[in-house]
């Protein structure tokens, strides 16, 4: 495995792998690493007749193609646009949207691919800014281990998450009766998709883990910390993570991708004094709120799963027989 110099005193190492697990007949997870682009993608496909693997492969390929096609122009872009939004974060988000359109187009044009889809978590390292941008749709996750502390950088787009956001008053008995493992966002679900994206300034010593729910479903955070803290290359850590998942029964495909930032941590960054995005120069919240319907955006401000929650309302409130 080769190391990649990303800044003076910093080296990036990355490796990933995917395994069928202990109970599935075939693997629909796909891992992609493009160090030349600073791009790392993990997709967890779903669909009959191996179509999930097709969706996952297509998503990874489409994201990589867009990032490669825009690399030269992106290198000349400022870190933030006039609205204070990271230009590289928007670029990664666009790549995921492009991938969604590709998956939907194939699913609609081919009978054997109908109903296929895939979750995705993608990380893009912007060398010129020292930032790692993380985009995701679904329940594939990204974690960061920094100074012994593990932090989830993504939040699952799942029915449970949406219910807790919209109906926090539901008691635990009702929550327990909700169907499990239902994602409310995934590539292929429709012509448009909401992509969550966050940006993080990297620190020497950071280790990032991209993984499918096949891993997090059987391995707890303490076990993840123990393995990520090992002074071993990413390839070895990935191997140990997948092996542990299989030892735990791994009912699903298991995939892991580890990105290690080697170098001395910056005291200023560890203290939280990171460079902030500039505030937008033009800001008139009152006018924006009043005029939002004129912009025809209001219909897009609601949760994708709102209709699903309404359908589940009578079912969730039903008494146990």
C-alpha positions, -999 to 999 in steps of 0.1 A, spaced: 0 0 0 14 34 -10 13 65 12 1 98 -3 17 131 8 -12 155 13 6 184 30 40 192 46 44 166 75 12 148 66 7 115 48 -26 98 39 -30 60 38 -62 42 29 -74 7 23 -108 -10 22 -124 -44 16 -158 -61 13 -169 -95 24 -201 -115 17 -206 -122 54 -219 -154 70 -255 -157 57 -257 -140 23 -252 -158 -10 -236 -129 -28 -220 -95 -20 -238 -63 -30 -214 -40 -13 -188 -20 -33 -157 -2 -20 -139 24 -42 -106 41 -34 -91 68 -57 -61 83 -40 -53 104 -70 -86 121 -65 -86 120 -27 -119 100 -31 -132 72 -9 -166 56 -15 -186 28 0 -220 17 -13 -244 -9 0 -267 -21 -28 -301 -37 -26 -324 -53 -51 -333 -87 -66 -312 -108 -90 -279 -92 -79 -292 -58 -90 -280 -43 -57 -244 -49 -67 -251 -32 -101 -265 -1 -83 -236 0 -59 -210 -3 -87 -227 23 -109 -230 47 -80 -193 44 -72 -183 47 -108 -205 78 -114 -192 96 -84 -156 89 -94 -162 100 -130 -177 134 -119 -149 140 -94 -123 132 -121 -140 154 -147 -142 184 -124 -108 180 -107 -89 206 -127 -115 233 -123 -120 225 -87 -84 230 -79 -88 267 -88 -120 272 -68 -119 292 -35 -125 273 -3 -159 290 2 -183 306 -22 -200 340 -16 -226 323 5 -201 308 29 -206 273 15 -177 250 8 -172 247 -29 -157 212 -26 -185 200 -4 -210 211 -30 -189 193 -57 -191 160 -38 -228 165 -32 -233 171 -70 -214 139 -77 -238 119 -55 -268 135 -71 -253 126 -105 -249 90 -93 -286 89 -82 -297 99 -117 -276 72 -133 -290 45 -110 -326 57 -116 -321 58 -154 -308 23 -155 -335 10 -132 -362 25 -154 -347 13 -187 -340 -23 -177 -366 -47 -163 -341 -69 -145 -328 -38 -127 -362 -24 -115 -363 -17 -78 -326 -16 -74 -309 10 -52 -280 16 -29 -269 36 1 -237 55 -2 -211 72 20 -184 91 3 -154 111 16 -134 136 -5 -101 150 8 -94 186 -5 -56 188 -3 -55 226 -10 -77 233 20 -69 204 43 -106 194 45 -123 161 44 -159 164 30 -183 135 38 -216 130 19 -241 102 26 -275 89 18 -289 59 38 -274 41 67 -238 35 56 -217 54 81 -185 74 86 -167 76 119 -137 96 130 -113 85 157 -94 115 171 -73 115 203 -90 83 214 -125 97 209 -148 80 184 -174 103 167 -201 95 142 -198 120 114 -230 108 97 -265 101 110 -286 73 95 -314 82 71 -337 57 86 -373 54 97 -363 53 133 -343 86 130 -371 103 112 -397 92 138 -375 105 166 -371 138 148 -408 143 141 -424 124 169 -400 125 199 -430 120 223 -436 84 212 -429 60 241 -404 31 238 -431 5 234 -443 21 202 -408 27 189 -400 -10 194 -429 -19 172 -417 1 142 -402 -20 114 -364 -21 117 -337 -15 91 -358 7 68 -338 35 51 -357 66 40 -330 78 16 -310 58 -10 -298 62 -45 -325 49 -69 -355 57 -48 -366 86 -70 -353 112 -95 -343 135 -67 -325 128 -34 -315 148 -3 -278 143 3 -264 151 37 -229 166 37 -204 178 63 -169 192 62 -141 185 86 -105 199 89 -82 170 92 -57 166 121 -26 145 122 -35 112 138 -71 111 126 -85 78 115 -117 77 95 -139 46 90 -164 43 62 -186 12 67 -218 -6 58 -245 -15 83 -233 -51 80 -203 -40 101 -220 -17 126 -249 -41 131 -227 -66 148 -197 -46 161 -201 -20 189 -183 13 191 -158 1 218 -146 -27 195 -142 -2 166 -121 21 188 -99 -8 199 -92 -18 163 -88 18 149 -63 26 177 -39 -1 166 -6 12 153 -11 -8 121 -17 1 84 -53 5 72 -53 -28 53 -46 -47 85 -73 -28 105 -98 -34 77 -90 -71 78 -95 -73 115 -128 -54 114 -143 -77 88 -129 -108 106 -145 -97 139 -178 -90 121 -177 -125 107 -169 -140 141 -201 -123 154 -222 -140 127 -224 -112 101 -259 -118 87 -253 -91 60 -224 -82 37 -196 -65 56 -175 -36 42 -150 -13 57 -127 15 44 -101 31 67 -84 64 59 -54 73 82 -39 108 84 -3 103 96 14 134 112 15 154 143 -18 169 155 -21 207 155 -27 222 189 -49 249 175 -71 224 156 -74 201 186 -85 231 207 -113 238 182 -99 270 167 -106 259 132 -109 282 102 -145 293 99 -164 298 67 -170 335 59 -205 348 66 -226 356 36 -225 393 27 -261 394 16 -285 382 43 -321 390 48 -337 361 66 -371 378 70 -374 384 33 -363 349 25 -389 333 48 -416 355 34 -406 349 -2 -398 312 -1 -431 301 -17 -424 323 -46 -391 304 -51 -411 272 -54 -389 256 -27 -415 250 0 -426 216 -14 -390 203 -10 -386 213 27 -404 183 41 -390 149 51 -389 123 24 -405 99 48 -434 121 59 -459 101 39 -445 69 52 -449 81 87 -485 90 81 -492 55 68 -475 40 98 -494 61 123 -524 39 128 -502 8 128 -478 23 153 -506 33 176 -524 0 174 -525 -20 206 -508 -54 207 -532 -82 202 
